Amino acid sequence: MKGKTKTSAIILAFLAAVFYAINTPFSKILLENVPPTFLAAFLYLGAGVGVGMMYLFHIKKEDKSERLTKQDLPYTVGMILLDIVAPIFLMIGIKMGTASNASLLGNFEIVATTLIALLIFKEKVSGKLWIAIGFITLSSIVLSFEGIGSFQFSIGSLFVILATCCWGLENNCTRKISEKSTYQIVLLKGIFSGGGAFVIAVLLGEKIPEMKYIVMIMLLGYVSYGLSIFLYIRAQRNLGAAKTSAYYAVAPFVGSFLAFAVNGEKLAVEYFVGLALMFIGTVFVVYDTMIKNHLHGHMHTIVHTHNGVTHTHLITHTHEHYHFGNEEFHHHEHEDFINSHEHKLAHENGV
């Protein structure tokens, strides 16, 4: 991947995380007047309608080869079904817990995405990314307990983690079709996932919210789901499912601050411990993405004649290259291996 392309993908991933972070604190406020399943439904419908309107201005420019086909159907259906269940779990988790905790626990999605990418989709996971996952998992464990001394597992936290696991599988399904039309993918996600959640809300007997709340939810859904998913898919094309998901580690920093500023939630000791662990994990993810080292080996055969005797030298050069962003640093190591048989023969002939 070229440096500029990689940097652009990282920026898109960060922006996707920031847009998504807006969701949790404002959903916490809306949950005071809107049932959780209807909230999840209208968030996705807002995403679908908003990006669908964007698509109207782009569809004529789109090549037909970019559009989804029958071969993409299994991943498309899986993506939609998981997107129906995941936000419902998240809204229940936010309602039962705190917005700040839900924001930070949302990063467990990184762990789920990476494990699924490795075990099911055979995506390569580096050692640095595993270290990052370790810190993020530890942070999620710290934030999943209510109070340092109680060790009582939070039911709200469990629902948030269930949501992240669903999204982890969904991220990998989306990755398989990320080269196709981003507009079409987000449109299908929004309309069908939102529609499915709407049907579930009706079956559960939830009360349909007032129109003013529906408008606010759909606007929030367009930004925090629609634009976020759009940018996320574009980033996935170049970074892969595991690494793009890892950049979502920025989301809880923004989400938790907004929970403090918007919801007036107090930031407990566990929050700062979890935040520190999340930050360390983020550093490893950035380091893994931006710095790469490659070993290149070259073998040269040098043949020359001296006093009637032919000498053959086999010389191997090992070059180690370090790349950071768009810059490239080179480190060279040279190892010379001389064909011992020819060299010995030369000495025996008095050379």
Summary of the structure (lengths in Angstrom):
residues: 351
radius of gyration: 26.4
end to end distance: 51.0
largest distance: 101.3
contacts: 1264
relative contact order: 0.19
helix: 69%
strand: 13%
